[in-house]
C-alpha cells in the first residue's frame, strides 16, 4: 500500500471503477450465476475502497483488492442463504493458495495449472448482455448497467423513462437470462460473427442516443457517447482481430471528437459545414484515424458497415475546411455501404452527399424517390435534407415549405430552433423566439 492524498484517492477509485468494474462483476457472475449478488458485491467493494483507501492508501493492485473484497462479500451472502456450500468451501480453500496475481476462482486455478487458454470473463458478460433472445431495449439497459457500471437512475435519466420502469426492465432481462437458460459464454465460429454484430449494434444505439438525442431539450448526451466509446474499446481489447469492432471504435471516436463544435454557447445545433474545426478534439481525432490506419495495414479487404461509416467520417476529419471535403469519395463509401446494408436512412445520407458533390438535382431526385416510397414518413431529416438542397439551388419557396415540415417533425428543441433559423434566413427575417 502507498499513502495518497484525498484527491488522489478519489481519482484512484474513479479510475478503478472505470477499469475494474466489468472484470469484477464478470468474475463473480461466472462463479455464482447470480447477477444481483455479483453486482451488489462489486458495488460494495467500491464503497469500501472509497472508505478505506484514504486511510490505508491505494493498493498496488486495485483490481485484486476489489475482487477479494467483493468475493468475501459474496461468501457472506451465500453463507447466510445456506446455499452453494460446495463453492463456498472451494473459495475458502483458495485463501491458502492465492498469491500475487493468482486467479480468484477455483476454475481459474485448474485452467492455469493445465495451461488451457481462458476466455476473458468480460467477453462472456458482453455477449450475454447483448444476447438476441433479449428485447433490444433490455440489451441496451443491461449492457450499460452490468458491463458499464451505470446506476439504474442514470440509465433511466439518459433514456427519459421513470426509474421504476428501468429497474423493471433490468429485472426482466436478468430473469429472462436465468429462466431461458441463456448461456454465459462466448459463441464460436459463424455464430460469433453473427452475435458480434448484435453487440456492436447495441453500442451504436447507445452512442446514437448520445450523439443526437431522440427527444427533449438537449441535443447531446456526452455521457452516453463516452460510455459507448469505453465499451467499444473494451470489445476491441478483447477481440483485437475483429475489424468491425475496430471500425465501430474509429467511427465513435471521430464523431465524438466534434462534440464541442456541434453546439454553440446556447446549446443550439451548428451544422458540419459551419463548425469551427479548431474546436474538434485533435487527440481523439488522431486516435480514430490511427485505428483506421491499423485496419488499412492489417485488414485492407475487410470493409464492413461500421468501417465504411468510419471511413466517411475520416473524409470529414482530414478536410481542413468544409469546402475541402471529398464528397465524391463519400458517395462511393455510401454506395459500398448500401450494397452491404440497404437502408432508407443510408439512401438519404447518400442523396445528401450526392448533392454536396455538385449534383444537387440528382440528390433532390433521390430524396423525392425516398419520399414517394413512404419509407421515411415522419422522419424530420428527410424534409430537412430536401430544404437544404433546394436552398442551395436557389429555390427559396420550395425550401421554405420543406423547412416548415421538418420543424413540425423535429423531436428536439435545439433542432427546431436550428431549422427555424434557416427558414428565417430564407425569408430575410430574424428567427422568432421559441422560448
N, C-alpha and C positions, 0 to 999 in steps of 0.2 A: 504494500500500500504506500502511496505517496500523498502527503498533505496537499490541500488545494484550497484556494480562496473561494468564497461563496459563488462569485460569478463563474469561476472556472468549473465548479461543481455543477452548477445549473447547465452550463454548456455541455459538460460531460454526460449528464443524464439525458439531455435532449439528443445528443449525438448517439448515445447508446440506444435510445428509443428508436431512432431512425434506422440504425444499423442492425439491431439485435432483436427487435420485436418479432419479426416474422420467423427468425430462426428459433427463438424460444418457444413460441406458440406451436410451430410446426412439429418440433420435437415432442412436446407434451401431447399433442393430438395423436401422433403416431403411437405413443406409449400407452395412452389411456383410452383413446377412442371417444373421449368426451370433450366436445368443443367448448362448452361453457366452463367446465372445470379448468381447461387449459388456458382460456382467455382470462379468467378471473385470477388464476395463479400468476400468470405473466404480469397482469396489471398490478397485482400485489407486490411483485418483485420490484417493479419500477417505483412504486410508492416507498418501499423500504429503502431503495437506493437513494431517493431524494431525502429521506430522513437520516440515513446512516453515513452516507459518503461525506457530508460536511464535517463530521467529527472524526471519522475513521480514515478519510482520504479516498481518492478514486482508485479502485483496484487496477492492478496492471493488466488484467484480462477481464474487462467489464462483462463480456458475454458469458464467460464461465461463471462469474459471480452471480449474475442474474439467473442463469439456468439452474444453478444449485439452489438458490433461494426459492425459485418457482417450483422446482422439483420437491423440495421439502414441504412447501405449501400443499402441493397435490397429495403427498403422502399423508399429511394431516387430514385432509378431506376424505381420502379413501379409508383411512382407519376409522374415522367417525361413522362412515357409512357401513363399515363392516363388509366391504366388497373388494374384489381384486386383491385378495390376500396374497396370492402367489406372486403377483407383480410387486406388491409392497415389499415382500421378503427379498425378491431379486434386487430391487433398488437399494434396500438397506445393505445388502451384501456388497453392492458397488462402492459404498463408502470406504471400504477397506482396500479396494482395488484401484480406486481412482487416483491418478496422478495428474500433474500439469498437462493440459491438452488432451487428456484421455476422454473417450466417449462418455456420454451421460446416460446411456441406456444399455442394458444387457445385450440386446440385439446388436448394438454397435460393437460391443466387445467381440462377439462371435465373428462379425464381419471383419473387424480389424485383424483378429488372430488368423483368419483364413486367407486374408489378403484380398477378399472379394471387393469389387468396386461397389460403392454405395451411392445410390441416387440421393441427391440432396433433398432433405425433408421439405425445404421451402418450395421446391418444384412440385412435389406432391400436393402441397397446400394450394398453390396457384391453380393447378389443373382441377382440383376438387371443387374449389370455389367457383370456377367457370364451367362446371360440368353442364352439358347441353340438356340434361334432364331437369335442370332448374329453370324457372322463368327468367328471362333476361334481366328484369329489374332486380330479382333476387341475386343473380350472379354479380351484378354491379355492387349492390349493397354489401354482400358477403365478402367480396374482394376488398372493398375499402375497409371493412371492419376487421376481418381476420388477417388479411395479408398486409394491409396498410396501417392497421392500428388506430384508425379514426374512431372516435366515440360515436355512439348512436345519435346523440343530439347534433353532432357536427354533420353527419351524413344526412340527417333529416333536414337541417337548415339548407344544405347545399342543393337538395332536390325539392325544396319547398313543399315538404309534406310534414304532417304532425309527427312529433317524436314517437307517440304511441303506434302510429302506422308503420314507421320504420322499424320499431322494435318487433312488431308482429311479423314484418317481412323477414327479419333475420331469424326469428324463432321458427317460422315455417320452413325457411331454407335449411336450417340445421336438422329439423325434424324429417324433412324430405331425404336428406343425405343418410340419416340413420334408418328410416323405415324402408326406403327403396334400396338399401344396401349399396349405395354409390361407393365404389372402391376408392380408398385413399392411396392412389398410385399414379404414376406417370404412364400414359399409354405408349404403345410401341408401334414401330413400322408406319404403315399408312394411316393408322388411327392417330398416331402422334401428330402427323402433319395436318390432319383434318381438325383435331382438337386444338392445335396451336392457333389456328385461325380464329377459333372461338375465344381463346384467351386474349389475343390481340384485339379482337373486336370489342371486348369488354373494356380494355384500357383505352381504346379510341373513343368509346362512348363517354367514359369519364372525362377525358380531355376535351371532347367536343362541348360538353356541358359547361366546362370552364372557359373554353375559348369563345363561345358565343352562346350566352345563356338562353334557355328556351323560353323564359318568361321573366317578368319582374322589372325592377328599376336598375339593375346592374347589368352591364354588358359583359364584363369579365368576372370570372371567379378564379383568381390565380392560384388559390389553394388546391383546387381540383386539377388544374393544369400541372402544377408541381407534383402532386401525388401521382398522376398518370405517368409523368416522366420518371419518378422514382421507381415505380413498379415496372416500367419498361426497362429501366437499367437493370433491375433485378432479373428479369427474364433473359436479357442479353447476357448477363453474367452467368446464368445457369445454363443457357443454350447458345453459346457463342458461335456455333456453326450454322445457326438458322438465319438466313439472310433477311427474311421478312421481319424477324424480331429487330434486327439492326435497322431495317428500313423504317419501322414504326418509330424507333427511338430517334432517328435522324429527323423524321417528319415532326415529331413533337418538339424537339429542341429548336428547330428552325422556326416553327410557328410561335413558340413561346418567347423566342428572342425578340420578337417585335412588340411584345405586350406594352412596354412603356410608351410606344409611339402610336398605339391603336386607339387611344382615347386622349382627349385634351384635358385641360385643368378642370373642366366642368363635368368630366365623365362622358362626354359625347364622342361618338364614333368619328375617327379620322380614317378615310379610305386609304388604301395602299398607295395610290399614286400621289397622295398629299402628305404622306408621313415623313417626318424628319428622320432620315436614315441614320443620322449620327446618334439617335437615341436607341437604336437597335442594340441589343446586348452583344457586343463583339465576341466575348469569350464563349457565350452559348452558341452563337452562330458558328464559330470555329469548331466547337465540339460536334455540331451536327454535320458540318462539311467533312470533318475528319472521319466520322462514322461512314459516310458515303464513300469517301476515298478508300477506306479499307475494304468496303464491299466491292468497289470497282476493281481493286487489286486482287481480291481473293475469290469473288463470285461474280465475274463480269456478266455472265449469261442469266443469272437468277434474278430477273426483274419481276417481282410480284407487285400487287396493288399498292402496298404501303411504300415500297421502294420507289415506285413510279411517282407517287404523290410527293415523296421526299425530293425527288429529282426536279419536280415542278417548283417546289419551294427553294431549291438550290438556285434555279434561274433567277428568282427574285433576290436571293441573298447576295449573289455575285454582281448584281447590277448596281453600279454606283448611284444612278439616278433612275427614276421610273421610266424615262424615255429610252434608257439603255437596255430595257428588258427584252430578251429574245423571245418574243411572243410566238413566232413560228415553231421554235423548239418546244414551247409549252403545248402548242396544239398537237405536235407529234406525240408528246407524252400522253396527252388525253386520248389520242387515237389508240395507243397501246393499252391504256387503262380500260377503255371501253371494250376492247377485244377480250380482256380478261374478265371484267365485271360490269356488264351492261347495267346502266342505271340512269334514270332521268336526271338526277342531280349532276352526275358527271357530264351528261349531254349538255346541260345548262352551262356548266363551267367551260366546256369546250366551245360552246357558241360564243360566250363572252370573250374567250381567248382569241377566237377567230376574228371577232370584230375588232379587238385591240391589235391584231396583227395586220391591220389595214384593210380588212374585208368586212366592214361594218354591215353592209346589206346582207352578205352571206350569213353573218351572225344573227341578224334580225330574222332572216328566213328560217333559220334553225329554231329560234325561240318561238316563232309563230307556229311552227310544226309541233313543238312541245306543248304549246298552249292548246292547240286543237286536239291533241291526244288525250288531254284531261289528266295526264299522269302527275301533274304538279298543281292540281286545283287547290287553292287555299295557301299555296306556298309563296310568301311575300317576296322572295328573292327573284322569282320569275318576272313579275311586272317591274321590279326594281331594275333588273338587268335590261329589260326592254327599254325602260325610260332612259337609262344611261346611254345606250347605243343610239336611240332616237335623238337625244340631246346632242351627241357628238356629230350627228348628221344634220343638225340644224332644224330638226322637225319639232319645234317647241310645243305646239298644241298637242300633238300626239304624245310627246314625252310627258307633258303635264298630266294628261289623263292616266297614264301608267303610274306616275308618281302617286297620284291620289289613290289608286287601287292598292299600291304597295303600302301606303300609310294605313289604310284600313286593315290590312292583314298583318302588319308588323307586330311581333309578340312582345317587344321590349320598348320602354320609353326612349332609351338612347337611339335606337334605330328609327323610331318615329320622328324624333327631333331632327336627325340627320336627313331623312327623306323630305321632311317639311322644309328644311333649309334649301335643299336642292330645288324643290318646287318653287320656293320664293325667288331663287336666283333666276329661274326662267321667266318669272313674271316681273322681275326688277323691283321686288318689294322686300322689305325686311321680314325675316321669319317671325311668325306670331309667337307669343309667349304661351308655351304649352304647360306651364307650371312645373 
